[in-house]
Amino acid sequence: MSSLFGLNEFNQLIHVREATRGLACQCRCVVCDEPLVARQGQVREHHFAHASNREPCDSNHESLLHQYAKQLIVQASGLTAPMTPTVARLLALEDHTTSTFLQALSAVQEEVTMGCIRPDLLVVTADGIQVAIEIAYSSFCDLIKVATFEKLNLPALEIDLSRFTPDNFDPDEVKKAVIESLARKNWVWPTAQQQEIETPAPPVSPPQPMVRQYLPEEIINFSGRWVSVKQFSSGDIAVRVVAFDPDLVSLVRSLAKAHRARYNPQYKTWNIPRWGANSVIQQLRQHAQSLQISIGPGSP
C-alpha cells in the first residue's frame, strides 16, 4: 500500500498533503527509514513513495492516525474540551461553561501504564489534576476501561476520529477536530448519566458560627526533626519541614519535584497532586525509618 504519512527532518509525523513535492520533502519511511518522495500529481492520489522505487512498506492507518493526533496534542500542550459542572469540579475549575482549554502543566505523557490500563495520553493540568485522553478510530473505550477510570478517579476524554479514513483525511480538519472543536469529544468518565444526577439541595438552616476547620495532619519524625504532611479533601497533600533543616529541606524538595509539586511560599509547603501523594508519604516514612535504624542501638 502507498503510505500517506512520513517522518520529516525533525522526526515529526506529517501527512503527504503537508509535505513539499518530490524529494524536497526530506521525509523518511515510518517503517524502514528510507528516503521518501512526495508524489503530488494531478492523476493519482497523493502519496509517499520510496526514493528507490521499491514496493511500499506495510503500514497501519489507525496506528499512524493515533500517533499523528497525539503529536498534535503534545505540540499544542493541551486541547479544548467540553465542560460540565461534574467535570469542572473534578478538575478544580470554577468555570463550568461549555468548554475550556486543558493547558498541560508539564510535558504531555504518552502510553503511561496506570494499573491495568494505558491511556493514549496523560495530561497534568495547570491545577495539578491528571486527565486521560483516548484517541478512537475503530475501537472505543469499553465498560471495563471506564470502570478503571472511575476507580482511579481519573477524568477521561475520548476523541472520535473515525471519519478520518485514508480517503477522507484533511490535516487541517484533523487538527481542528483534535485541538479546537468539541463536536467529536466525549467524557467517558464521568459519564453523561452521572453528570445528570443532581444532589438534592440541603434544607435551609440558620447560619452557624464560623468554626475553623483543620486539615488532617501526619507528623513524620526524622530522629527529632519533623516533617508535616497535611491532607486536602481533594486528595492532594501539603508537605512542610517544621523546623529548617538543610537535609530535610533537600529531601522534601527532590521528592516534590519528582511528583510535579508546586511550592507555596506563603505557607512554605510543597503542594503535591493526589496522584503522587501516597508515593511521597511512603518514601518519607521509609527515609525516616532508615534514619532511626541507622542511629539506633547497636549502630557503630
ChimeraX attribute file (.defattr): number of C-alpha atoms within 10 A of each C-alpha:
attribute: neighborCount
match mode: 1-to-1
recipient: residues
	/A:1	11
	/A:2	15
	/A:3	24
	/A:4	21
	/A:5	25
	/A:6	29
	/A:7	21
	/A:8	19
	/A:9	11
	/A:10	8
	/A:11	11
	/A:12	12
	/A:13	22
	/A:14	18
	/A:15	22
	/A:16	22
	/A:17	19
	/A:18	13
	/A:19	22
	/A:20	15
	/A:21	17
	/A:22	17
	/A:23	17
	/A:24	11
	/A:25	20
	/A:26	18
	/A:27	29
	/A:28	23
	/A:29	23
	/A:30	20
	/A:31	12
	/A:32	11
	/A:33	12
	/A:34	14
	/A:35	20
	/A:36	26
	/A:37	26
	/A:38	28
	/A:39	19
	/A:40	17
	/A:41	11
	/A:42	7
	/A:43	6
	/A:44	8
	/A:45	12
	/A:46	18
	/A:47	20
	/A:48	29
	/A:49	26
	/A:50	22
	/A:51	15
	/A:52	10
	/A:53	9
	/A:54	8
	/A:55	10
	/A:56	15
	/A:57	15
	/A:58	12
	/A:59	16
	/A:60	10
	/A:61	16
	/A:62	19
	/A:63	10
	/A:64	19
	/A:65	24
	/A:66	16
	/A:67	16
	/A:68	19
	/A:69	21
	/A:70	21
	/A:71	17
	/A:72	18
	/A:73	20
	/A:74	17
	/A:75	11
	/A:76	13
	/A:77	19
	/A:78	22
	/A:79	22
	/A:80	19
	/A:81	24
	/A:82	21
	/A:83	21
	/A:84	18
	/A:85	16
	/A:86	17
	/A:87	19
	/A:88	17
	/A:89	13
	/A:90	16
	/A:91	21
	/A:92	14
	/A:93	13
	/A:94	9
	/A:95	13
	/A:96	16
	/A:97	11
	/A:98	11
	/A:99	16
	/A:100	16
	/A:101	15
	/A:102	20
	/A:103	17
	/A:104	24
	/A:105	17
	/A:106	14
	/A:107	13
	/A:108	20
	/A:109	16
	/A:110	18
	/A:111	12
	/A:112	13
	/A:113	11
	/A:114	12
	/A:115	9
	/A:116	7
	/A:117	13
	/A:118	15
	/A:119	19
	/A:120	19
	/A:121	20
	/A:122	23
	/A:123	25
	/A:124	21
	/A:125	20
	/A:126	14
	/A:127	15
	/A:128	23
	/A:129	20
	/A:130	22
	/A:131	21
	/A:132	24
	/A:133	23
	/A:134	23
	/A:135	25
	/A:136	18
	/A:137	18
	/A:138	10
	/A:139	10
	/A:140	15
	/A:141	14
	/A:142	9
	/A:143	10
	/A:144	10
	/A:145	18
	/A:146	19
	/A:147	14
	/A:148	16
	/A:149	22
	/A:150	16
	/A:151	9
	/A:152	12
	/A:153	15
	/A:154	20
	/A:155	21
	/A:156	25
	/A:157	21
	/A:158	20
	/A:159	23
	/A:160	20
	/A:161	20
	/A:162	15
	/A:163	13
	/A:164	17
	/A:165	13
	/A:166	12
	/A:167	9
	/A:168	9
	/A:169	15
	/A:170	15
	/A:171	17
	/A:172	11
	/A:173	13
	/A:174	19
	/A:175	15
	/A:176	15
	/A:177	20
	/A:178	25
	/A:179	20
	/A:180	15
	/A:181	17
	/A:182	19
	/A:183	12
	/A:184	15
	/A:185	21
	/A:186	19
	/A:187	21
	/A:188	24
	/A:189	23
	/A:190	22
	/A:191	16
	/A:192	13
	/A:193	8
	/A:194	10
	/A:195	13
	/A:196	11
	/A:197	9
	/A:198	8
	/A:199	6
	/A:200	6
	/A:201	6
	/A:202	6
	/A:203	6
	/A:204	6
	/A:205	6
	/A:206	6
	/A:207	6
	/A:208	6
	/A:209	6
	/A:210	6
	/A:211	6
	/A:212	6
	/A:213	6
	/A:214	9
	/A:215	13
	/A:216	11
	/A:217	14
	/A:218	14
	/A:219	16
	/A:220	19
	/A:221	17
	/A:222	17
	/A:223	13
	/A:224	8
	/A:225	15
	/A:226	19
	/A:227	21
	/A:228	16
	/A:229	25
	/A:230	18
	/A:231	19
	/A:232	16
	/A:233	9
	/A:234	11
	/A:235	14
	/A:236	20
	/A:237	27
	/A:238	24
	/A:239	28
	/A:240	24
	/A:241	23
	/A:242	16
	/A:243	11
	/A:244	11
	/A:245	12
	/A:246	9
	/A:247	9
	/A:248	19
	/A:249	15
	/A:250	12
	/A:251	14
	/A:252	20
	/A:253	19
	/A:254	12
	/A:255	19
	/A:256	23
	/A:257	13
	/A:258	12
	/A:259	18
	/A:260	17
	/A:261	23
	/A:262	17
	/A:263	18
	/A:264	12
	/A:265	8
	/A:266	6
	/A:267	10
	/A:268	13
	/A:269	23
	/A:270	23
	/A:271	24
	/A:272	26
	/A:273	24
	/A:274	19
	/A:275	17
	/A:276	18
	/A:277	21
	/A:278	15
	/A:279	12
	/A:280	20
	/A:281	16
	/A:282	11
	/A:283	13
	/A:284	21
	/A:285	16
	/A:286	12
	/A:287	14
	/A:288	18
	/A:289	15
	/A:290	13
	/A:291	14
	/A:292	15
	/A:293	12
	/A:294	11
	/A:295	11
	/A:296	11
	/A:297	8
	/A:298	7
	/A:299	7
	/A:300	6
